[in-house]
């Protein structure tokens, strides 16, 4: 059973920065498109940033220019660096590994990010 293990998160003041980590296996990282999603209470998860297995990246309009997704192949880890955090960034953040050709998707356990004003 493949796993995604998240770390990071917590409380930060508005304007601050935080990095989330998502560790997986090298096999998954080589095959999957890895995304970071966030979920507000009572809402569906929304895509924040994604990096493909070909290292292409895309971002939600609300975070473009503030958040950066990156991969460390040696550590089999994907990061989400979040700068200029705002209270509206407060949510539970999840990493996701999607492997379309295998029809499989995996989720991390989720981590709370709270931005105080």
Steps between C-alpha positions, in 0.01 A plus 500: 500500500654824386494786746531874497624639829453868559686726738496869575204722562386680811443861590660799332430872495374672189787586271705210625629190326472127546611187319302179475666171413358187342723194509429202282689221330733549207272279292202724558696818443622371167154411376260745657379850463523642849259764614432703808134558578328691774162463656291757683237382747195373316664545159651273238874466474651742254825474313767743617804387302610202295826367364487232233736207468653702216562786746242737355333717761175683525335706770161625600453868424458574869851380586701565185804709585476416871521120509763278341481125449822307463632145498810348656553177311771376734275539802185389315334810641283774358488837671258787503668823598241757598595866526295808580241288675159655556212401727312368196775241459382339822390147413593135524761422237534161335756360262384273224675262264310422184615232257256509209652209308455274803168651599624562851499795731638538850445763766705622789351522846437876484648779705342811644638838398368795698589857415419759765426860410 
